[in-house]
Amino acid sequence: MNTAPDATQPLVTVIMAVYNGEAYLAAAIESALQQTYANLELVVVDDCSSDDSVRIVERHLPDGRIVFVRNDHNVGVAASRNRALTLAKGELITFLDQDDIWLPHKLDIQVAAIQAHPEVGLMHAEYGRIDPEGQLLPAYQKLAAEQFDNPAAAIDVRDVFSEIFLSNNIQPLTSMIPRKVIDAVGVFEADLPGVDDYELWLRIALRYPVGHIQTIVGYWRKHPGQQSNKGHTMLVMRIKALDRVLSRFPEAEQRVPR
């Protein structure tokens, strides 16, 4: 159960972009509002949903920590996240997609980790994968038993640019970024659907060390409707993101693995 907000703790802004998310949206919202770390605001941007998403969000509005706005026209996830950033008041920014779930201590664990490592530009953690019904996929069951919502988990802080250039395993649902870092490196690139988060991670990793907490803090839901299932499209966008970073930041070329 969540506790009363503690103004002595940094405000965390949780950003959620919503588009036709009625199937899993309530569970996602509730997993944010039920965090043991209560000094948060949840900024929800609806991107012109045509299903019951708006009504689901509205049912949660009695919790005064929710800020809810609706786009005039459909602009996509990245632009919706950017709109949420213009409304965000928190000094720490984190993201929760409409179909994912956080474990109860997610924010407590990450805030403590960032406070212990103020040099990082991004702090992320382990995650499990669940099926549409919320059951852990077999490949993650052993990991979950070993690394589950553990506030005492080890934290690894290092330069990860070359590593994530080759293979990215940083999920938005486990990420937390100081607002000052986003102000320094810029927001999401709206013309990189599906990899806008990855391109931002690369920009952050060029300038800052990245922290990794070795415990599961949430669940990434696998279901037929998600964008990551579009393999060829995602590959093309990934190449576009890599090319953009290399062309904009000459120093990146020197850190690409050979």
Salt bridges, closest charged atoms under 4 A:
GLU30 OE2 - HIS60 NE2 3.13
ASP46 OD2 - ARG70 NE 3.99
ASP52 OD1 - ARG55 NE 2.25
ASP63 OD2 - ARG65 NH2 2.90
ASP97 OD1 - ARG81 NH2 3.03
ASP99 OD2 - HIS223 NE2 2.58
GLU119 OE2 - HIS117 ND1 3.53
GLU126 OE2 - HIS212 NE2 3.09
GLU146 OE2 - LYS142 NZ 2.46
ASP149 OD2 - HIS105 ND1 2.90
ASP156 OD2 - ARG158 NE 2.63
ASP159 OD1 - ARG255 NH2 2.87
GLU163 OE1 - ARG158 NH1 2.70
ASP183 OD1 - ARG179 NE 3.02
GLU189 OE1 - ARG244 NH1 2.86
GLU189 OE2 - ARG248 NH1 3.15
ASP191 OD2 - LYS240 NZ 3.80
ASP191 OD2 - ARG244 NH2 2.73
ASP196 OD2 - ARG81 NH1 3.02
GLU199 OE1 - ARG203 NH2 2.67
GLU253 OE2 - ARG258 NH2 2.93
